[in-house]
Amino acid sequence: MERIQHDGVLIVGAGLAGLSAALAAAPTKALVLTGAPLSQGCSSAWAQGGMAAALGEDDAPALHAADTIAAGAGLVDPDMAEILAQEGADAVRRLAKLGAPFDRNEGGEFATSLEAAHSRARVARVKGDQAGRAIMDAVIATALSARHVSVRAGCRLRGLLRDAQGRVRGVLAEENGRPIEIVAPATILATGSVGGLYGVTTTPAELLGEGLAAAALAGATVADPEFVQFHPTAIDIGRDPAPLATEALRGEGAKLIDGEGRPFMERYHPSAELAPRDVVARAIHAEREAGRGAFLDAREAVGSHFPEEFPAVFAACLSGGVDPRVAPIPVAPACHYHMGGIVTDADGCTDLPNLFAAGECASTGVHGANRLASNSLLEAAVFGARAARAAREVVDPKTRPLRCTPAPELPPKALAELRAAMSRDAGVVRDAAGLTHLVALIDRLEAAHGKALPLAAARLVAEAALARGKSLGAHFRSDGPADDDPQRTFINLASTETRVAAE
């Protein structure tokens, strides 16, 4: 097997977290591994709303941190929320200097919009719904021109390399169908979401939680895997993945209506369309389950301005035969973001020596049980850079990695069966019967196909959701009460110790 020795920071994943880490690693060399071409296969490029930060004169980091904590339903680490909010504005300005063309007002300041559960208009956007793509274009261009950054495309993670002392020494990857070992002093996982495990998702299908699973199987502690955020307004036009109708539309005044044209959100929450995402997602789910349907009506709020103000939403709607200027947009909840992940500290350190994690595959504790809108890109930029600054200080132990057996593949038919079951049984509304059925399915697929990484990731979500019998944040159990004493979930597969919220 080919072995490559990299004298620097090894980064797996090329979304905003991974490339922010690569840039911040300077002057240390950074090698970025990505399975898909740059800007493809990552949720960052698909993000529409923008980046939340205290940029306005009427705002402050303390207010942003307070909103983050409130949205997280009692599980947010306040120290992490403070770091995110304090460093947020500088992260946005840094990306702007790289060329991200954030919208500006007449005075040249950042134009900000209001999104759900924010007490201030603080979301910096690009042309309404182009933030993710524009930010990634700027970051990719900078990374490709940086002398210390190398990118190796076509590399898929198959396992972590460790030495006899348990230190992570790099990764086993599959490059164009052949195994390859890449050894490095420090490794950063920035492998993104579990969204591809769901049959209805807004994330790239490639994102199957494989980085999360590889770290868990190697003994890293995972936190809160049951907390999966479902975006309320995926555009329901039969596409996989489902295109997204950004929350900014509701910030601009778009209304959620049923098939008869009647607004319904005020029946579910005083903040109506700007209620927390989990509330809105369950409301839309309930309306659809009752046969009334759910639509986002932006005819009055946006109307004829759709092509220039929300071009991505406009194009997606037209591709499905809907003109949002004159007709309501059919919507449905879809898997959108994973609040759980590999446990890290403020500098991305996991409990496996020399392994770091950042972005959606990590759990800093900043999102709690329910991520605040538009905090995801911000977290990727802030904590991706922090992880790199810590990783570049790691001294190469010069030890020989032990042999690593690649995880088996999950056949397409089995993956399709898993995705359907995840959406049905670990979706917006859950119960013990469905989750028990899901765990049994994972058992059966694992017996047939081995410990494939997608199955390991799905098991983390399903078993933690089954163990948490009370509803909290984005985790809603129809067969259990609200959780009035929330505790975080921590799982370590190596020690088989699981701590979950008290029943």
N, C-alpha and C positions, 0 to 999 in steps of 0.2 A: 504494500500500500504506500502511495506517495505521502511523504510528510514534509510540510513546509514549516520552517521556523520563522516566526514574525517577531522582530525586535521592537515591540511597541504595544499599543492597545488594539485588541481585536474586538470588532463590533459586529454583532449579528443583527441585521435589520437596517433598512435604509429609509425609514420614515423620518419624521421631524426629530424624534428622540435620537435615533441613530446618527443622523447627519449632524445634529447639534452637538452630539458627543464627539464626532469625528473632528469638527472644527475646533471645539474647545480643548482637544487633546494636544494641540500645538504647544511647543515645538516637537513633542513626541510623535513618532509615526503612528498613523491610524490606518488599519486595514478594515474595510467595510465589506461584509458578505451580504449578498442579497439574492434571493431566488429569482425574482422578477427584474426586468429592466428598471432603472431609476424612474421614479414617479409612478410606477405601476405596482400593484400588489400591496399598497399601504393605505391605511385609512386616512393618513394626514392629507393626502392629495384630494381626498373626497370630501373633506370637511367644508361645510358651507358657511356656517354662522360667523366664525371669526375667532378672535382671541380676547378673552375678558381680562381687563387690567384697569387699575385706578388711574386713568389718564386725564380725567376732567377736573376742573376746579371745584366742583361740588362733590368730589369723590375722595376717598382715602383708602390706603391699604387695609386699615382696620375695618372699614365697612365691607370691603371685598372679602376679607377673611371671615367676618361675621356671617355674611350671606352663604359662604362656602360651608361653614359649620352648620348653619341652620338647614341647608339642603341635605346634608349628610345624615340626618335622622339620628343623631347621637353617637355616631361612630367615627367622626372626623377627628384626627389628631390635631389639636389646635396649634401646636408648634409647627407642624408641616403646613397647615393653612396659612400661618403667618409668613413662613418663608415664601410660599407661592405668591402671596399678595404683595409682599415687600419687594420681591424681585421681578414682579410681573411687568410693570411699566418699562423697566430697562430692557426686558426681553423683547417686548414689542418694538421699542426704539432700535434695538440691535438688529432685528430682522428688517426693519425699514431701511436701515443703513446698508444692508446687504442688497436691497433693491425690491423688497416686498412693497407693492404699490397700494398701501392702505388708503382708503377713502379719506379725504381731507375736507374740512369746511372752508368757508371763504377766508378765514384768517390763517389758514395753513395748518391748523391743529387737527389731530385725529378726529374724524367724524365717528361717533359712537352710537350704538343702538341698544335698545332695551330688550332683554330676553327674560324668560321665565325665572322667577325666584330671585332675580337681581333687584336690589333696592335703588340702583342707579343705572342710567344708560352708560355702559362701560365696555361694550363689545366692539372692538375695532374690526372693520369689515373691508372687503375688497369687492367693489361692484355688486354689492348686495349679497351674492352667494358664491363668490369666487375665491374666498380667502385661502382655503387649503391649497388649491392648485397654484395660486400666485405665490404664496409663501414657499411652497416646495420648489417651484421653478427658480426662485432666487437662491435658496439654500443649495440646491443641486448645482447651479452654475458656480457658486462660490466653492463648494467642495471639490468639483472637478478641476478648478483652477488652483487649488491649494496644493503646494508642493509636498506637504506632509501627509496627504490623504491619498490612499489607493482604494479602488473599488473593484471587487471581484464578483461579477454577476453570474447567475446560473448556479449558485451554491445554496443548497437546502440543508438545514440543520438536521442531523440524524442522531446526535448524542453529545454529551460533554465528556471531555478527557480529564481524568484526575490522576494524581500521583498516589503513592502508597500512603502518604500522610493525609489524603483527602482534599488536597488543594486542587482547584480547577486549573488545568494547564492548557486549555484551548477547546477546540470542538472537533468532532467527527462530522464531516459534511459530505454531501453527495453533489459532485460537480459534473454536470452533463452525463449522469448515469453511472459515474464511477466514484468509489469512496476516496476520501482524501482527509488526512489529519492536518490540522493547522494548530501549531503550538505557539503560545504567547504568554508573557508574564501576567497579563490581566485580560479578562474577557467581559464584555458588556453585552447582555441580552437586551435587544430592543425590537423584539419580534412581534409586537402588536397584539391583536385581539383574538378572541375565541369566536368571532362572529360567523365564520364559515362553518361552524358546527351547527348552525341554525338554518332551517329551511327557509325562513323569511328573515332576511338581514339586509342592512344597508352597507355592510363592509365588504371588501374584496373576498371572493370565495377562497383565496389561498390562505387566509388567516384562520388556522385551525388550532390555535393554542399550543403549537408544537414547542415553542421556547419555554412556555410555562410548564408543560408536561416534562420536558427534558430536565429542567431544573428540579422539579418535584421528585422525579425518579432518581435523581442523583443525590437527593437528601436535603434540598433547600426547603425552608418553611414557606408555605403558601398561606395567604390570608384572604378571607372573605370571598371565596370563589362563587358562592351562591348569589352574589349581588351582580346581576346583569341588567343593564339599563336598556329599555326598549324605547326607541324614538317613537313618539305618538303618530307622526305624520309621514310615514313612508308612502310614496305614491303608488297606489294599488292599480297597476296596469299590467300585471302578470310577468314582470321582469325579475330575473334572479342574477345578481342581487337587485333589490328594489331601490330605485332612485329616491332621493330625499327631498321633501318640501321643508326647507329650513325653518327653524323656529323664529327666525327674524320676520317671517311673514306675519306671524301672530303678534310680534312686537310692533309691526306696522298697522295692526288693526284687523287682520283677517279673522274671520269667525268660523267656528266649527258648527256645522249644521247636519241634521239628519236628512234622510231621503225626501222628506216633505218640506225641506227648507227651514226647519225650526232650529234655532240655536239651542244647544243643550248643556254647555259647560257650566252655567250658573247653577244648575241642579247638583253639580258635583263638588264645586269649590267656589268660595267667594271671589277668588282671583280669576275665575273663568278661564279664558284662553291662556293666561299667564300663570296658571297654577304650576306647581312642580311637575316635572315630566312624568313621574310615575303615576300621578293622579290623572293627568291628561291621557296617558296611555291606557289606563284601566277604564276610563270613561269611554273612550273610543271603542275599546274591546267590548264593553257592555252594550253599547249601542248596536254594534255589529252583531253580537250574539243574540240580541233581542229582535233582529231582523229589520231594524230601522235604518241601518247604513250610517256611514260617517263620511263627511266631505268637508274640505277646507275651502271656504268661500272668500276669495281675495278680489272679487270683481270690483268692489267699491274701494277697498284699501289700496290696491295696486292698479288693477284694470289695464288700461292701454300702455302703462309704463313697464309692464312685465319684461319685454325684450331687453331693455337697457338696465333695469334695476335688479332683476333676478333672472339672468340669462340661462343659468343651468337648470333651474326649475322650469322655465318656459320651454326649453328644448326637450327636457324629459317628458313633460306633459304632451307636447305636440307629437312626440314619438309614439305615445300611447293613444293618440286620437282625441286628446282633450286640449281645448284652447282655454287656458285659465283666465284669459281676459273676459270671456263671455260665459264660462261655465265653471261650477265648483269642481274642485280636484278630489277624486276619490282617494281616501287615505286609510291606512291600517298601521297598527303598531308593528315594529320590526326590531330585532336585535341590533343594537347600535353601539354599545360600549360596555366593557367589562371593568367594574370597579375593583374586583379582586385581582390577585397576582402574587408574584414572588415578593416576599417581605424584604424591604430595604430600609436603610436609615436615610438621613437627609442627604447623604453623599452617594446613594445608590448601592451601598455595600449590602450584600446578602449575608446569610449565615454560613455560606460556603466560602472558604478563603479564596481570594483572587477572582471571585465572581461578583459582577455588578449587574444591575438591571435598571432599566429606565423606560418611561412611556407606559403604554397600556398593559404590557406584560408584567409590570411591577406594581407593588402595592406599597405606596409611601404612607398611606393613611389619610391622604388629603381629600379623597372622594367619599369616604364613609360608605353609607348604604345607598347613596343616590348622588351622582355627580352633578354639580352645578353647571348649567349650560355654558359652553365655550371655555371651560377650564381645561379641556383635554389638550388642545394644542399648546396652551400655556404651560401645562405640566411637562409636556414633552420637551419644550425648549428650556425651561428652567432646570428640571432635574436631569435631563440629558447632559447638559453642560456640567452640572455639579458632579455627575458620575464620572465624566471624563477627567475632570480635574483631580479626582481622587485616584482613578485608575492609573493615570500616568505616573503616579508616585510609587506604584508597586514595584518592588525589587524582584527581578527574575530569580526564582528559587533554583533554576538550573536542574530541576529533577526530571526524571524520565516519566512520561505519562504511561499509565497502564493501558492495556488493550481494551478498546471499547467496542461492544457489539452493536451494530446499527439497529435501531428500532424497526420492526417490520412495517410494511406498507398496509394500509387499509384499502381494500378494493373499492372501486367507484360505487358498486351496488350497495355495499355495506355502509359506505359513507352516506349515501342517499337515504338509507333506512335510518341511520343515526340522526341525520339532520331533521328529518320529518318528526322523529320522536322528541328531539330536543325542543322544537317549536311547540309541539303539542303538550308535552309533559313538564317542561322546565321553562315555560313561557311567561307571559304577563301575569297569568293567574295559575297557581299551582296547588296541588293537594297531595296527600300521602299516597293515595292510590296511584295517581299518575307517575309520581316520582319513583315509587317502588317498581312500577312497570318499566320505567326508563332504566333503572339500575339493573334489572334483570336482563334487559336487552343488551346493555353494555357487557354484562357477564357473558352472555351468549356470543356476542361478536368477538370478545376477547378470547373465548375458548376456541373459536374457529380461526381467528386471524392473528392471535398473539397480542402482546402489549404495544399496539400501535400508539403513537403519540396522540393522535386525535381522540382515541378512546380514553387514554389517561386523563386528558384535559376535560373531557365530558364527564368522566367519573368524579372528578373534583367538584364540578358544578352540581351534579345530581345528588351526590351523597351529602354535601354540605347543605343543599336545599332541603333534603329530606330530614336531616338532623335538626335544622332550625324550624321548629314547628309553629313559630309565631311570625306574624307579618311585621316587616320592618323595611322602610324605604322601598327600593325597587323589588324587594322580595316579598311577594304577596301570597299568603297561604289562605285559600278560601275556607279551609277547615280548621283554622286556628285564630286566636285573638291577636290583637296588636301587642307588640313587645314593649312593655313599660320599663324594662331594665336591660337595655341593649348591651351586648358584649360582642367583641369581635370573634370571628372564627379563625383558628390557627390549625393548620394541618401539616404534619411532617410524616411523609410516607416511610422514611427510613426508620423512625422510631415507633411508627404506627400510633403516635399520640395525636388525638384530636380534641381540641377544646372548642365547644360551641356554646351558643347562648343558652342560658338556663331555660328549661321547658316550663 
